[in-house]
Amino acid sequence: MGVVAAVAAAFAAASYPWPETVTQNAQVGKPLFENYETSSVRGIEVIAYDNQRSDIQRLRLKRNGQNWIVPQKNGFDVTGDQRVLKVTRALNDRTVLEVNSDSQTDHVNFGVVDPSDLGVNTARSRLGTKLVLSDRDQKTIAQIIIGDQVKNSPGKHYARVPGKPTIYAIEFDKSILTTDFAQWVDPNLLNLPTDPSSGLAVDSFELNRHRVDQTSKKDQPLYFARFEINEQQKLMLKQLSVQGDEVQREELDTALPNGFAESTVRSLFTLRPSDVEKQSKSVIELMAQPSNPSDKKIISQLSDRGFRYDGFENGGHLFSGSNGEISVQRSDGVVLTLIVGNLANRIGGESLSLLYQAIIIAGVNPKAFPEIEEVESQEESAQKAYLRKVKQRQEDRASAQRQTKQINRTHRGWIYVLDESAIKGLFPAIESQ
C-alpha cells in the first residue's frame, strides 16, 4: 500500500499544473538598435507585398540636401509630409518587449518572412514589411522586418532583424510603412494656410465645372460657383450659374445642396495625388518664361493633355482644363488654380476608378492691391501716413509676386494624377435647375 501511495503522489505531482519556469532573455528591456541615430539617415526603402498589384513593391526615398525626394518619381519632393519624419524616428528607443523564438521555422508563424528574399514561395500573407535605412554612402544603418500584430495587443508587433532568426515583440506603428506613393505626399498639395491668424487665410474660391464634348470639342458648362469667406471664416455664396443659366441672388442660399461648400473646402486641404508625372523639358521652360510662348508645338502638347493655353497675365501663365478649374485666393493676394485636364493612363492595380491629369499655377490678383488715394491735407502727419500706406502696398505686392514665382517654380515641372474621388470632392455635383 505504501508503494502504491508513493507512486500515486509522484504521478499527481508530475501532472499538477505548476507555474512554468520563465527564462528572462538578456535582450528583453534593451533597445533593439542600440547605436541608431536618426541624423545619419539619408535613404529610406520600404518593401512589402501589395495585394492590389499582387506583387512585391518597393518604394525608395533619398535625402537631397534638406529635402526628401522619390527617385522612382523623377525626384518628386515629399519633404512636407510627416511620414518621412516618423519613419526615420521609428527605430529610436525601440525596446525589446519579448523574445518569442530563435527558430527560423517560426518566421512563417509570426509573419516575419523577408519580402525581399528572391524565390520565396511562402504564402504572401506571411511576408513581413521590411524597412531599410541607409546613410549617405548607401550603407545600411539599420533594417527591420515587421510582422503580425501581437494578439490582443494593439500597437505591438512581432519583428526581426533581417539575416537573423530571432523573433521579438516590440511597440511599432506599422501603418507608417507603405509602398503606396500617395501616402508619402503632403495632403495639402496647394499648401493652403490652415490657421487664419497667420495672416494668410483664404479669402475666396471659385469652381468652374465644365467638360469638353469629345465630338464637338466645345465646352459643356456644368456650373460656376464663387464663394467668399468673411471675417468669421464663414462661407458665403456670391455667384452661381448652372449649365450657363444664372441663379437669382435671392435664391442663392437654397440653390446648392447642403454641405456643398464645406465639402469643397475639406477636399482643398486634403488634396493628395495618386501619382505624378514629370513635365517635358520644353513645357518646364515655357512655364519659367514671363511671356507668351511662340512655339505652337508646346501649346499643342499641353492641349493634348487637356490644358488649353489662355495667355500670360498678372505674373503667371493662364490655362483652362477640359474638366474644369478651381481657383483659391489667399488674403496676401496670391491666387492658386488647379486645372483638371484629360483622363490619365491607368497606373496599375485593380481599382476601376478614373484618373485625371491636373496642373497647378499661381498668379497675383491685382484687385488685392488697390491704389492708395492721395490725401488732400498737407499736414506732415497725414502725408507720412499716406506714404506708409503706399510703401506697405508696394511691399505686399512684391511679396505676393515672390510667392507666385516660388509656387510656380514648385509646380511647373509636374502633372498630378488625381483619383475621381478627389475630383468629386473638389467639384460636388449640382443637379440641373
C-alpha positions in Angstrom: 0.0 0.0 0.0 2.9 2.3 0.8 4.4 1.8 -2.6 1.1 2.4 -4.3 0.7 5.7 -2.3 4.1 6.9 -3.2 3.6 6.2 -6.9 0.2 8.0 -6.8 1.8 11.0 -5.1 4.6 11.2 -7.6 2.1 11.0 -10.5 0.0 13.7 -9.0 3.0 16.0 -8.6 4.1 15.4 -12.1 0.6 16.1 -13.6 -0.2 19.1 -11.4 -0.2 22.4 -13.4 2.7 24.0 -11.6 3.7 27.5 -12.9 6.2 27.2 -15.8 9.7 28.4 -15.3 10.2 31.6 -17.2 13.7 32.3 -18.5 14.3 36.0 -18.8 16.2 36.6 -22.1 19.1 39.1 -21.7 17.7 41.2 -24.6 14.4 41.9 -23.0 14.1 45.5 -21.9 17.1 46.6 -24.1 17.0 48.7 -27.3 16.9 46.6 -30.4 19.1 49.2 -32.2 21.5 50.5 -29.6 23.6 52.8 -31.7 20.9 54.0 -34.2 21.0 57.8 -34.9 18.2 59.5 -36.9 20.6 62.2 -38.1 22.6 59.7 -40.1 19.7 58.6 -42.3 19.9 59.6 -45.9 17.9 56.8 -47.5 14.7 55.0 -46.8 13.4 51.8 -48.5 10.1 50.1 -47.8 9.5 46.6 -49.2 6.1 44.9 -48.9 3.6 42.7 -50.7 0.9 44.7 -52.4 -2.4 43.0 -52.5 -3.8 45.2 -55.3 -0.9 44.6 -57.6 -0.4 41.0 -56.5 3.3 41.6 -56.3 6.1 42.7 -54.1 6.6 46.5 -54.2 9.5 48.7 -53.2 9.5 52.4 -52.5 12.8 54.3 -52.1 13.3 57.8 -50.8 16.5 59.8 -50.8 17.6 62.8 -48.9 18.7 65.6 -51.3 20.2 68.5 -49.3 17.5 69.4 -46.8 14.7 67.7 -48.8 13.5 64.2 -49.3 12.7 63.0 -52.9 11.4 59.9 -54.5 13.9 58.8 -57.2 11.3 56.5 -58.7 9.1 59.5 -59.4 11.7 61.6 -61.1 12.9 63.2 -57.9 9.5 64.4 -56.6 9.8 66.2 -53.3 7.9 64.7 -50.4 9.6 66.8 -47.6 6.4 68.3 -46.5 4.8 65.0 -45.4 5.2 64.0 -41.7 5.6 60.3 -42.7 9.3 60.8 -43.5 10.0 62.1 -40.1 8.0 59.3 -38.4 9.8 56.6 -40.4 13.3 58.0 -39.7 12.5 58.1 -36.0 10.8 54.7 -36.0 13.8 52.8 -34.6 14.7 55.2 -31.9 14.5 53.6 -28.4 12.8 50.5 -29.9 12.8 48.3 -26.8 12.5 44.5 -26.9 9.4 43.5 -25.0 9.7 39.8 -25.5 11.9 37.2 -27.3 9.4 34.8 -28.9 11.5 32.4 -30.9 15.1 31.8 -32.1 13.9 29.3 -34.8 13.8 30.2 -38.5 10.9 27.8 -39.0 8.7 30.2 -36.9 9.2 33.1 -39.3 6.1 32.0 -41.2 4.0 31.7 -38.0 4.8 35.2 -36.9 4.6 36.8 -40.4 8.2 38.0 -40.4 9.4 36.3 -43.7 11.7 38.7 -45.6 9.8 40.0 -48.6 13.0 40.8 -50.5 14.2 37.1 -50.5 14.2 36.1 -54.1 12.4 32.8 -54.9 10.5 32.8 -51.7 7.5 30.5 -52.0 5.8 31.4 -48.7 2.2 32.4 -48.7 2.1 36.1 -49.4 0.1 36.9 -46.2 3.1 35.6 -44.2 5.5 38.1 -45.7 6.5 40.9 -43.4 7.1 44.6 -44.2 10.7 45.5 -44.5 12.3 48.8 -43.6 15.9 49.6 -44.6 17.6 52.9 -43.5 20.9 53.8 -45.1 23.5 56.6 -44.8 24.9 59.0 -47.4 27.2 56.2 -48.8 24.1 53.9 -49.2 25.4 51.7 -46.5 22.7 50.1 -44.3 22.4 51.7 -40.9 19.5 49.7 -39.6 16.8 47.4 -41.0 13.9 45.5 -39.6 11.0 43.3 -40.7 7.6 44.0 -39.1 5.2 41.1 -38.9 1.9 40.2 -37.3 0.3 42.2 -34.5 0.7 40.6 -31.1 -2.6 39.1 -30.2 -4.8 41.4 -28.1 -2.0 44.0 -28.0 -2.7 46.9 -30.4 0.4 48.8 -31.2 2.7 45.8 -30.6 4.1 43.7 -33.5 6.4 40.8 -34.0 9.7 41.8 -35.6 13.1 40.6 -36.5 16.4 41.9 -37.9 17.0 40.6 -41.5 19.6 37.9 -41.6 19.0 36.8 -38.0 16.5 34.2 -36.8 15.3 35.7 -33.5 11.8 37.0 -33.4 10.9 39.8 -31.0 7.8 41.6 -29.8 8.1 45.4 -29.9 5.9 48.5 -30.0 5.6 49.8 -33.6 3.2 51.7 -35.7 3.1 49.5 -38.8 0.8 51.9 -40.6 3.7 54.3 -41.3 5.3 51.8 -43.6 3.8 51.7 -47.0 4.9 51.4 -50.6 1.9 53.5 -51.8 3.5 56.7 -53.2 0.3 58.7 -52.5 0.7 58.1 -48.8 4.1 59.9 -48.7 2.8 63.1 -50.4 1.8 66.1 -48.3 -2.1 66.0 -48.5 -2.2 69.8 -48.6 -1.0 69.9 -52.1 -1.9 73.6 -52.6 -0.1 74.4 -49.4 -3.1 76.4 -48.1 -2.9 78.2 -44.7 -4.8 76.3 -42.0 -4.7 79.0 -39.4 -6.5 82.3 -40.2 -4.4 84.1 -37.5 -1.3 83.5 -39.7 -2.4 86.4 -41.9 -2.5 84.1 -45.0 -6.1 82.9 -44.7 -8.2 82.1 -47.8 -10.4 85.0 -48.9 -12.4 83.3 -51.7 -12.6 80.5 -54.1 -14.2 79.7 -57.5 -15.3 76.5 -59.0 -15.7 76.3 -62.8 -17.0 72.9 -63.6 -17.3 72.0 -67.3 -16.2 69.3 -69.7 -15.2 69.2 -73.3 -17.6 67.4 -75.6 -15.5 64.7 -77.4 -17.4 65.2 -80.7 -17.8 68.9 -81.0 -14.6 69.7 -78.9 -16.6 72.5 -77.2 -17.1 73.2 -73.5 -20.2 71.9 -71.9 -20.8 74.2 -68.9 -22.0 72.3 -65.8 -21.8 75.1 -63.2 -19.8 78.0 -61.9 -19.8 79.0 -58.2 -18.0 81.7 -56.4 -17.6 81.8 -52.6 -16.3 84.5 -50.3 -15.1 83.9 -46.7 -15.9 86.6 -44.2 -14.1 87.7 -41.1 -15.7 84.9 -39.1 -14.4 82.4 -41.6 -17.9 81.7 -42.8 -18.6 80.7 -46.4 -20.9 82.9 -48.4 -22.1 82.1 -51.9 -21.8 85.2 -54.1 -22.4 83.9 -57.6 -23.8 80.7 -59.2 -24.7 79.6 -62.7 -25.9 76.1 -63.6 -25.4 75.0 -67.2 -24.9 78.6 -68.2 -28.1 80.0 -66.5 -27.5 82.5 -63.7 -29.2 81.8 -60.4 -31.1 84.8 -59.0 -29.4 86.4 -55.9 -32.3 85.8 -53.7 -32.2 82.1 -54.5 -28.5 81.6 -53.9 -28.9 80.4 -50.3 -31.1 77.4 -51.3 -29.6 76.7 -54.8 -26.9 74.4 -53.6 -27.1 71.0 -51.8 -26.3 71.0 -48.1 -22.6 70.9 -47.3 -21.6 71.8 -50.9 -19.1 74.5 -50.0 -17.8 72.7 -46.8 -17.2 69.5 -48.9 -15.0 71.5 -51.3 -13.0 73.2 -48.5 -12.3 69.9 -46.8 -11.1 68.5 -50.2 -8.8 71.5 -50.8 -7.0 70.8 -47.5 -6.7 67.0 -48.2 -5.8 67.0 -51.8 -3.4 64.1 -52.3 -2.3 63.0 -55.8 -2.3 59.2 -56.6 0.7 59.7 -58.8 2.8 62.3 -60.5 4.4 62.6 -64.0 7.3 64.9 -64.9 6.5 67.6 -67.5 8.7 67.7 -70.6 11.7 70.0 -70.6 10.1 72.3 -73.2 6.9 72.7 -71.0 9.0 73.5 -67.9 10.9 76.1 -69.9 7.7 77.6 -71.1 6.3 77.9 -67.6 9.5 79.6 -66.5 9.3 82.4 -69.1 7.4 85.6 -68.2 5.8 85.9 -71.6 3.5 84.2 -74.1 5.1 81.3 -75.8 5.8 81.3 -79.6 6.3 77.5 -80.0 3.0 76.1 -81.1 4.2 72.5 -80.6 4.5 73.1 -76.9 0.9 74.5 -76.8 -0.3 71.5 -78.7 1.5 69.2 -76.3 -0.4 70.7 -73.4 -3.7 70.8 -75.3 -3.4 67.0 -75.9 -3.4 66.5 -72.2 -6.5 68.8 -71.8 -4.8 72.0 -70.8 -5.7 74.9 -73.1 -3.3 77.8 -73.0 -5.0 81.2 -72.4 -2.0 83.6 -72.2 0.2 85.3 -69.6 -1.2 87.7 -67.1 -0.5 89.0 -63.5 2.7 87.1 -63.2 1.6 83.7 -64.4 0.5 81.6 -67.4 -3.2 81.0 -67.7 -4.8 77.7 -68.6 -8.3 76.2 -68.7 -8.9 72.5 -68.4 -11.0 70.0 -70.3 -12.7 69.1 -67.0 -12.8 72.3 -65.0 -10.8 74.6 -62.8 -10.8 75.6 -59.2 -9.2 78.9 -58.0 -8.3 79.9 -54.5 -7.5 83.4 -53.5 -5.4 83.9 -50.4 -5.6 87.1 -48.4 -2.0 88.0 -49.4 -3.2 88.4 -53.0 -1.8 85.1 -54.3 -4.2 83.1 -56.5 -3.8 79.3 -56.8 -5.5 77.5 -59.6 -5.9 73.8 -60.1 -6.6 72.9 -63.7 -8.2 69.5 -64.4 -7.4 68.1 -67.8 -8.0 64.8 -69.6 -8.1 61.3 -68.2 -4.7 59.8 -67.3 -3.4 56.4 -68.2 -4.1 53.8 -65.5 -1.1 53.3 -63.2 -1.8 49.7 -62.3 -3.8 48.0 -59.6 -7.3 46.6 -59.5 -9.1 49.8 -58.9 -11.6 50.8 -61.6 -11.6 54.5 -60.5 -11.0 57.1 -63.2 -7.8 59.1 -63.0 -7.4 62.7 -64.1 -4.4 64.8 -65.1 -4.1 68.2 -63.3 -1.6 71.1 -63.1 -1.3 73.9 -60.6 -0.5 77.5 -61.4 -0.2 80.7 -59.4 -0.8 84.3 -60.1 -1.3 87.7 -58.4 -4.8 89.2 -58.0 -4.3 93.0 -58.8 -7.6 93.8 -57.1 -6.0 92.7 -53.8 -3.7 95.8 -54.0 -5.9 98.8 -54.8 -4.3 102.2 -55.4 -3.9 104.3 -52.3 -5.8 107.6 -52.6 -3.8 110.7 -52.2 -4.7 112.8 -49.2 -5.7 116.5 -49.6 -4.3 117.5 -46.3 -0.7 118.9 -46.4 -0.1 118.2 -42.7 3.1 116.3 -42.2 1.4 113.5 -40.2 -1.2 112.9 -42.9 1.4 112.9 -45.6 3.6 110.4 -43.6 0.6 108.1 -43.1 -0.1 108.2 -46.8 3.5 107.4 -47.7 3.5 104.5 -45.2 0.4 103.1 -46.9 2.0 103.4 -50.3 5.1 101.7 -49.1 3.1 98.9 -47.5 1.2 98.3 -50.7 4.4 98.1 -52.7 5.9 95.6 -50.2 2.7 93.5 -50.0 2.5 93.3 -53.8 6.2 92.5 -54.1 5.8 89.7 -51.5 2.8 88.3 -53.5 4.9 88.3 -56.7 7.8 86.5 -54.9 5.3 83.9 -53.6 3.8 83.4 -57.0 7.2 82.8 -58.6 8.1 80.3 -55.8 4.8 78.4 -56.2 5.1 78.2 -59.9 8.7 77.0 -59.6 7.5 74.2 -57.3 4.6 73.0 -59.5 5.6 73.8 -63.1 7.5 70.6 -63.5 4.6 68.2 -62.6 1.4 66.7 -63.8 -0.6 65.5 -60.8 -2.8 62.4 -61.2 -6.0 62.7 -59.2 -8.4 59.9 -58.4 -12.0 60.6 -59.4 -12.9 60.6 -55.7 -10.7 63.7 -55.3 -12.3 65.4 -58.3 -15.8 64.7 -56.9 -14.7 66.2 -53.6 -13.5 69.3 -55.2 -16.5 69.6 -57.6 -19.6 68.3 -55.7 -22.4 67.5 -58.1 -25.2 70.0 -58.8 -28.3 68.8 -60.5 -29.8 70.9 -63.3 -32.1 73.7 -62.0 
